[in-house]
Amino acid sequence: MCDSITTDGLVQVEGGTDETDVSNEIHRRVHNYLTSLYSYNEQVRDTLTKHLNKDIHKGYFLPAGDNAGAPEYARLLTFLWGLRNDFQHSDYWCLRVEHEAAKDGYDYYHLRFQKQFFNATPKGDLDSAGDYLAHSPDSKQEYPLPYIGNFHRNLFNQFERDFDEWCNRDVN
């Protein structure tokens, strides 16, 4: 469905596919990824808490907006965690699927982030959700699919390898 996710973020589907079906499928896949990412990081926090005998609270994974020294993984995860919260606790109106083009029997779509509809906290206003947006510029947030693809390929995979290696050091 997304051959060039990390470059242009275009989703290619067979021409004439119902736009509602396309939108539902894109939202489903993004939601599944974000939920899995959230669950993985919650499991990492739990594992760290047990191994270190120290409460590793969400703040370690969600740095404050003024914490530019936080690891890149945590800083860029913050936006994705906010998207997951919007999906889970709101209505994900902040993500809109837009038809971009039709060519050679295919339709192409973008997933676009709409900041004004971002509602990642129970209060729902941008002031209370601001830290979710602090570590990634608007230009990177606009098209979440390349953001997700780059995060996964360039940060998540390395973090997972490093964490696995750290966990296994106690076993060996």
N, C-alpha and C positions, 0 to 999 in steps of 0.2 A: 504493500500500500504506500510506503514512503521510501522510495529508492534514494532520494537525495536529501534526507532529513537534516543532515548537519551542514549542508551548504545553502540551499535555497528554501528548505522547509515545505516545498510543494508536495502535496499528496496527489498522486495520479490514480484515476479510476477510469473504468470503461465509460466511454461517452454515453450520455443519456441515463446514467444511474441516478436514481431519485436523490435529490439534494438532502432531504430529511434523513434518508438512510446513510448517506455519506457523513453528514454531521453527527448522527448518533454513533456511528462506528468510530469516528475520530475521537469524540468525547469519551467513548467507552475505553478505547485503548490508552488515552492519556490518563484517565481516571485509574485504570488498572496499574499503570506504571507508577503514578504518584502514590497510590495506596501501598504498593509493594515497597517502594523506596522508603516511605514513612515507617512501615512495619519493620523493614530491615534495620533502619537507624534506631528504632525503639529497642530492638533486640540487641544491637551493639551497645546501647546505653545500659541495658540490663546486664549484659555480660561484663562490661567494664565495672559497673557498680559491684558485682559479685567478686571479681578478681582483684579489685583495688581496695575493697572494703571502704568505699567512699561513695557518697551519693553523686552520681553523674547526672545532673539535672539537664533539662532541655536547653538551658542557657549555653551549655558547652557546644551544642549543635546549632543553636540559633543565636548568633552573636548580636549584641546591641548594634544599632545603626552607626554609632561612632567608633566601633571596634574594627578599624581597618587592618589591624594586625592579626585578626583571626585567620586560621587556615583557609585557603581558597575553597576547599571542599565545603566547609561550614558556611562561608559567606555566600557561595552560589547555591547551596542547598536551601538557604533561607527562602528564596523566591519560590522554589518548588514546593517547599513545605507549606507556604502560604496558599499556593494554588490548590494543594491537596485539602487544606482547611476550607477553602472556598467551596470546593466540590462537596466535601463531607458535611459542612454545617450551613451552607447557603444554597445557592441555586446555580452556580457556575455561569452566571450571565457575563462574567468578565472574559469568557472565551467565546469567540464567534468564528464560525467557519464561513469563509468567503470564497466564492467562485472567482478564480483568477483568469482562466483561459480555457479554450478548447482547441485541440490541435491533434491531427492524425488519428482521430477516433477516440481520443482521451479527453477527459475533463481534468482540470488542475485546480486544487483548492489550497488555501492557506488557513491556518489557525491563527487568529489574531487576538492578542491580549488587549482588553479595554479597561484601562486603569480606573476609570470613573465608576465602573460597576464591580470593582474588586471588593469583596465582603468576606474577609478571611477570619474575622473575629465575631464573637456573639454580639458585640455592640454594633458592628457592621460599618462604622465610618472609617475613612482613610486614616484619620489621626490615630486610631487605635490599632490599625493594621500597618502603620508606616514602616516598622522595622522589617517586615517581610519584603519590602521593596527597596530597602536602603543599600543593599550590596550589589545590585545590578542596575546599570543605567537603563533608562526607558528604551533606548535603541535596541538593547539586548532582550528586553521583555516583550517587545512588540510581537515577535514571532516565536512563540514558545517551543515549537518543534525543533528548530535548530539549537535552541538553548538546552533542551532536554537531551538531544543527541550528543552535543558537545560535552555536557556535564557527564553523561554516562560514559562516553568513550574516553574522555581525557581526565576525569577525576574519580568517578565512581569505581571503575575497574581497578585503578591503582589503589584506591582506599581499601577496597575489598581484599586485594592481594596483601597489602600491608597489615590489615587487621587479622587476616587468616594467619599470616606469618607470626604476628605477635602472639596470637592465641596458641599456636603450636610450639612456641619457644618454651612454654612451661611443661609441655608434654614430653618433649625430646630430651 
